[in-house]
Amino acid sequence: AKLKAGATIADLATAAKTVARHAEGFVRNGGAGLPATVVTAAFDAPVGSFGAAPSPDGETVFKIVGETPPAADAAAQATKALQAGVARTMENDGIAVFVGALKARAGASVNETVFRSLSGGG
């Protein structure tokens, strides 16, 4: 209530005979020396809001002043590359099934070199 009325966290910390500090650069799995309970609560709070969570020293009160979206990581890029590879493999398998069925049903023959060059396979 005091925070919503305009008091700062530093004011409240001084009144409680404790210290206010600024933490930044932490991620969902921790960082900045914050307890996991505080990190979880901070990620659940929208920018501009206040929150509180239990910590080893009692309770930690915080204000979310901003957020930085995470950069694309190598794992996400590797996943996309794997998905693209699987899609290509499935497409090639589908083409092979089609050609096999065409040969079996119609007795047709397919010039594989021409077919690959027309279908983008080289």
Residue pairs with C-beta under 8 A, 6 or more apart in sequence:
2 11
2 12
3 9
3 12
3 50
3 61
3 63
4 50
8 20
9 20
9 61
9 62
9 63
10 20
12 20
12 61
13 19
13 20
14 20
18 57
23 32
23 33
23 34
23 62
24 32
25 31
25 32
26 32
26 34
26 39
26 42
27 70
28 39
28 40
28 43
29 39
30 36
30 39
31 39
34 42
34 55
34 60
35 53
35 54
35 55
35 56
35 60
37 53
37 54
37 55
37 60
38 53
38 55
38 60
38 62
40 53
41 51
41 52
41 53
41 62
42 51
42 53
42 62
42 64
44 51
45 51
45 62
45 64
46 64
47 64
47 65
47 66
47 67
48 63
48 64
48 65
49 63
49 64
50 61
50 62
50 63
50 64
51 61
51 62
51 63
51 64
52 59
52 60
52 61
52 62
53 59
53 60
53 62
54 60
92 121
95 115
95 119
95 121
99 110
99 112
99 115
102 108
102 110
103 109
103 110
115 121
116 122
